[in-house]
Amino acid sequence: MSKPVVLVTGANGQLGKELRVLADAYAQFSFLFVTREELPVEQPERVKAFFNTHRPSYCINCAAYTAVDKAEAEKERAFAVNGDAVGILAMASLETGCKFIHVSTDYVFDGTSSVPYTETTPTNPVNAYGLSKLKGEALGLLYNPETIIVRTAWVYSAFGNNFVKTMLRLMKDRPDINVVNDQIGAPTYAADLALALMLMVSKHQWDATTWQPGVYHYSNTGRISWYEFAVAIKELSGSSCNVHPIPTSQYPTPAKRPSFSLLNTEKIQAAYNLQIPEWKDGLVRCLERIKEQG
């Protein structure tokens, strides 16, 4: 009997690459990693043909338009990839009996809360990126009621472009840097998120009743500002760069950012018996990996 196929879209992104690293540990599955070039997720005919040909058992959608500031000017592109494409993948999954997991974001919230967001907190995006991701969530659930949506926040990895790698570069090049201290959240190491997603998939493979459709939140545990995150990166990497706290008002960007991004992760922990690592633990492991990569 052939192994169940796990299709991973957005294979060149941070999360896609972390899932690729994990693939060897899940020998019970056959993995299919596709880039945007190989599968343009916003093209219904291409997606339908691909699903009919390869018949995946699971689809983890990591394909996303992630340039938050650029999305303000490129709304059409952002909505095509983050919105319409999710509906297209959800529909193709439903038609071929494939289980669909879509990765979303804390940016569906407005950042005005003072307590961590639960899955039932009303959404209210403050930028085009957040709006496009919210549309994707809605279409995913509309076209396939069996869809699982996992919202995450402040994702970083040893791969791709992210806050951790930007900080390491700036700390090497400059004696001083300024980082905003009034945006609160919990960083998410993409390797930990990838592990959680594969746990969902493998649990369903053993026991079909474990598939519980709907929205979940996943981030590493803890509560910090971007400034505190930068200070931790500085200390753990042994940098001598001076990190200065500044308010968001001193660092204007085209897209408004939520000032509070903490996600309540109790639901996913209970449903999948997950042990979620603390943010600093994730950062230590990521920095070790970056060091190994040279």
Buried (B, 14 or more C-beta within 10 A) or exposed (E): EEEBBBBBBBBBBBBBBBBBBBBEEBEEBBBBBBBBEEBBBBBBEBBBEBBEEBBBBBBBBBBBBBBBBBBBEBBEBBBBBBBBBBBBBBBBBBEBEBBBBBBBBBBBBBBEBEEBBBBEBEBBBBBBBBBBBBBBBBBBBEBBEBBBBBBBBBBBBBBBBBBBBBBBEBBEEEEEBBBBBBBBBBBBBBBBBBBBBBBBBBBBBEEEEBBBBEBBBBBBBBEBBBBBBBBBBBEBBEBEBEBEBBEBEEEEEEBBBBBBBBBBBEBBBEBBEBEBBEBBBBBBBBBEBBEEEE
